[in-house]
Amino acid sequence: MTGFRSYMDLALREARAAAARGEVPVGAVVVAASGDVIAQAGNRTRELCDPTAHAEILALRAACAALGQERLTGCDLYVTLEPCPMCAAAISNARIARLYYGAGDPKSGGVAQGPRIFAHPQCHHVPEVYDGIGAIEATALLQGFFTRLR
């Protein structure tokens, strides 16, 4: 990948902000093919009393609104944690070109774990997937958050 630039630092910033709000520290960033950041978000499920207010969903919604369209063809998504099945389906429906994520999620993941949404025959669009981007920092952030809760 010549000229690759990671935007995981912005996703991690969103995750840290989510943790500061008492949310599970997950952050997401949508980037256009030009390299412009279109949207970024962190989890807000508690704040919004909305079980669908995951970082990925909020970032996808904001990016679609910013572009005035329901598809994000050619865009990349950076997220600090492996997307859950709900978010993986939304990523497919949005036609994200490439998904970059940090920490794997053996308990609730939907990409490399569990239902593996992108491998399902009913999945109409499969993005390129790259895992482990910023995994050490993302994992430490999540572990620290849950340690403080206990």
Backbone torsions as a table, in degrees:
resi	resn	phi	psi	omega
1	MET	NA	93.1	-179.9
2	THR	-72.2	134.3	176.3
3	GLY	74.1	18.2	-179.9
4	PHE	-64.7	134.2	173.4
5	ARG	-128.4	126.0	179.3
6	SER	-86.2	141.7	175.5
7	TYR	-109.9	16.6	-178.4
8	MET	-64.1	-27.3	177.4
9	ASP	-60.1	-38.2	177.7
10	LEU	-69.4	-39.7	177.6
11	ALA	-63.6	-40.8	177.8
12	LEU	-65.3	-36.4	176.3
13	ARG	-61.9	-42.9	177.5
14	GLU	-64.1	-38.3	178.7
15	ALA	-64.7	-42.4	178.1
16	ARG	-63.3	-39.5	177.9
17	ALA	-65.0	-38.5	177.0
18	ALA	-62.1	-44.9	179.1
19	ALA	-60.0	-40.7	179.2
20	ALA	-63.6	-25.1	177.5
21	ARG	-88.6	-0.9	-178.2
22	GLY	86.4	12.2	178.5
23	GLU	-94.0	157.4	172.7
24	VAL	-59.5	128.1	-172.2
25	PRO	-75.2	85.8	174.4
26	VAL	-128.0	134.5	178.1
27	GLY	-129.1	153.5	-178.5
28	ALA	-142.4	148.1	179.9
29	VAL	-138.6	133.0	174.9
30	VAL	-105.0	129.6	-176.1
31	VAL	-124.5	131.7	177.0
32	ALA	-73.8	163.7	178.1
33	ALA	-58.2	-26.8	178.8
34	SER	-72.5	-13.7	-176.4
35	GLY	96.4	-1.4	177.7
36	ASP	-76.9	134.9	175.1
37	VAL	-77.2	122.1	-178.6
38	ILE	-92.3	-39.8	-177.8
39	ALA	-157.3	154.9	174.6
40	GLN	-150.3	148.7	-177.0
41	ALA	-159.5	160.7	172.3
42	GLY	-123.3	165.8	178.7
43	ASN	-53.8	141.4	177.0
44	ARG	-143.6	31.3	-176.5
45	THR	-63.7	-42.3	180.0
46	ARG	-72.5	-46.8	-178.1
47	GLU	-59.2	-42.4	-176.8
48	LEU	-94.4	-1.3	-175.7
49	CYS	49.5	50.5	-174.1
50	ASP	-140.0	110.2	-178.6
51	PRO	-65.6	-13.5	178.5
52	THR	-94.8	1.3	-175.7
53	ALA	-82.8	47.5	173.4
54	HIS	-72.8	155.3	-178.5
55	ALA	-53.4	-44.2	-177.8
56	GLU	-62.8	-46.2	-178.4
57	ILE	-62.3	-46.4	-179.8
58	LEU	-62.7	-41.3	179.2
59	ALA	-67.4	-41.5	177.9
60	LEU	-63.1	-44.3	178.6
61	ARG	-60.1	-45.9	-178.7
62	ALA	-65.0	-40.0	179.6
63	ALA	-66.1	-43.2	178.0
64	CYS	-62.1	-41.8	178.2
65	ALA	-64.1	-41.9	-179.2
66	ALA	-63.8	-36.4	-178.9
67	LEU	-90.8	-12.2	-179.7
68	GLY	68.0	36.3	-179.9
69	GLN	-152.5	160.6	-177.4
70	GLU	-91.3	-6.7	-179.6
71	ARG	-115.5	145.4	178.9
72	LEU	-118.0	43.7	-179.0
73	THR	-55.3	130.3	179.4
74	GLY	87.0	-7.2	-179.2
75	CYS	-89.9	155.4	176.9
76	ASP	-109.9	150.9	175.6
77	LEU	-123.2	127.6	174.7
78	TYR	-109.7	127.6	178.6
79	VAL	-140.2	143.6	-172.9
80	THR	-75.7	-20.1	-178.0
81	LEU	-131.3	144.0	176.3
82	GLU	-49.6	127.1	-178.6
83	PRO	-61.6	144.7	175.1
84	CYS	-73.5	172.7	179.8
85	PRO	-57.9	-40.5	178.7
86	MET	-60.1	-47.5	-178.1
87	CYS	-69.6	-37.5	177.6
88	ALA	-61.1	-41.8	177.9
89	ALA	-64.3	-40.7	178.4
90	ALA	-65.1	-38.1	177.8
91	ILE	-61.9	-43.4	177.3
92	SER	-63.7	-47.3	-179.3
93	ASN	-62.6	-31.9	178.8
94	ALA	-78.6	-10.0	179.8
95	ARG	64.6	38.9	175.2
96	ILE	-59.8	136.2	-178.1
97	ALA	-76.6	-46.6	-176.6
98	ARG	-137.1	134.3	176.1
99	LEU	-111.8	124.7	175.0
100	TYR	-116.2	124.7	176.1
101	TYR	-133.5	158.5	-176.3
102	GLY	-88.1	-93.5	-175.6
103	ALA	-75.4	140.2	170.9
104	GLY	-75.0	158.7	-179.0
105	ASP	-131.0	86.0	-177.7
106	PRO	-60.6	-26.6	-176.7
107	LYS	-83.6	-43.2	-171.4
108	SER	-128.4	4.9	-178.1
109	GLY	-66.7	154.9	-179.7
110	GLY	-129.2	8.9	-177.7
111	VAL	-107.1	-63.4	179.4
112	ALA	-98.9	-13.8	-177.9
113	GLN	-115.2	173.5	170.9
114	GLY	49.8	-126.1	-173.0
115	PRO	-73.8	-12.3	178.3
116	ARG	46.3	65.4	-173.3
117	ILE	-50.8	-41.9	-175.6
118	PHE	-70.5	-16.5	178.2
119	ALA	-91.9	-5.9	-176.9
120	HIS	-73.5	138.6	-178.1
121	PRO	-60.1	-27.0	179.1
122	GLN	-83.8	-0.5	178.1
123	CYS	-77.1	117.0	-174.3
124	HIS	-82.8	-23.2	179.8
125	HIS	-139.6	132.0	179.5
126	VAL	-119.1	116.8	176.5
127	PRO	-76.2	161.8	167.1
128	GLU	-68.1	139.7	-177.1
129	VAL	-122.5	130.6	176.9
130	TYR	-128.9	118.8	-178.7
131	ASP	-107.1	169.3	176.0
132	GLY	81.8	5.2	179.6
133	ILE	-75.5	111.7	-178.3
134	GLY	70.0	24.1	-174.2
135	ALA	-62.1	-38.6	-177.0
136	ILE	-63.1	-48.5	-179.6
137	GLU	-68.5	-40.4	179.6
138	ALA	-63.4	-43.2	179.1
139	THR	-64.2	-44.6	179.2
140	ALA	-61.8	-40.0	179.3
141	LEU	-62.7	-46.5	179.2
142	LEU	-65.5	-45.7	-179.6
143	GLN	-62.4	-42.0	178.2
144	GLY	-62.7	-41.6	179.7
145	PHE	-61.0	-50.1	-177.0
146	PHE	-71.9	-29.8	175.6
147	THR	-63.9	-42.5	179.6
148	ARG	-65.9	-31.3	178.7
149	LEU	-68.8	-32.4	-176.1
150	ARG	-85.9	NA	NA
